[in-house]
Amino acid sequence: MAAKAAKVAAETHGQVQRMDRRLYEKELYRLQTELVKMQEWVRDQGARLMVVFEGRDAAGKGGTIQRVTQYLNPRVAGIVALGAPTERERTQWYFQRYIEHLPAGGQIALFDRSWYNRAGVEHVMGFCTQDEYHRFLHQCPIFERLLVEDGILLRKYWFSVSDEEQERRLASRLEDPLRQWKLSGLDLQSISRWEDYSRAKDEMFVHTDIPEAPWHVVESDDKRSARINMIAHLLSTIPYRKVKRPPIELPHRPASQGYIRVPREMQTYVPDHAGALAGKHGHHGNGRRQGNSKRQGNSKGS
């Protein structure tokens, strides 16, 4: 029995225990409903919320951000994902280009990576000098304390992924035409420089894990659990409440005033690719499609 148990343990070593999909989807929908309530509270109160997502390449930051924003108003909740700095930005104070993306009253800013690039990839890859690196470690806590002191709700999440899981995810992108754009030379070097990035992360935490803006680590080998855990924690840290909204009723549609739609041939329509595809595969549509066609000929259509 002991030998059998050891064999099973060896076979399952490194395998991630995935959260049940149905449980995940049910809880995710519940949490997303709460995120909408939180968004309305932020807008109603004029609060300023910014969430920093950091972690290794392929740690699951982007997927989590997508789930957070899925049902939110893009005019309230925006994603900040800056590219490489321009020549002009390289001559600015390091934090300067991030300041213009800080949330205003009633807004949520989600940073898909942030100023912590300097403590991570820039430091490890030699894209900044040692003086610039140490200046960042000194100034970053001061900068974040100023943000919190001014009333910004700052939340910082570090997505932690194992080396085996990271390598598996990066390898899967090689053959996926929908995700190959996520793979770059820097991503591949994150494998060969694993320990360098580990040391950089540890040093970064020493200087920037401050009481005013602490780091929250999200175990992300299982993406479903990571998303659920991160969103649930974020909601638990925001003192939001349901905002009462005035009742909304659809207005009565008035009788026609004689409007006649212009002839269809006077407008350029996109080709019916969906219809051609359905016909090719033997799907002849249903009553709903025919109803749409009738509505297209209605004198009040546009």
Secondary structure, 3 states (H helix, E strand, C coil): CHHHHHHHHHHHCCCCCCCCHHHHHHHHHHHHHHHHHHHHHHHHHCCEEEEEEEECCCCCHHHHHHHHHCCCCCCCEEEECCCCCCHHHHCCCCCHHHHCCCCCCCEEEEEECCHHHCCCHHHHHCCCCHHHHHHHHHHHHHHHHHHHHCCCEEEEEEEECCHHHHHHHHHHHHCCCCCHHHCCHHHHHHHHCHHHHHHHHHHHHHHHCECCECEEEEECCCHHHHHHHHHHHHHHHCCCCCCCCCCCCCCCCCCCCCCCCCCHHHCCCCCCHHHHHHHHCCCCCCHHHHHHHHHHCCCCCC
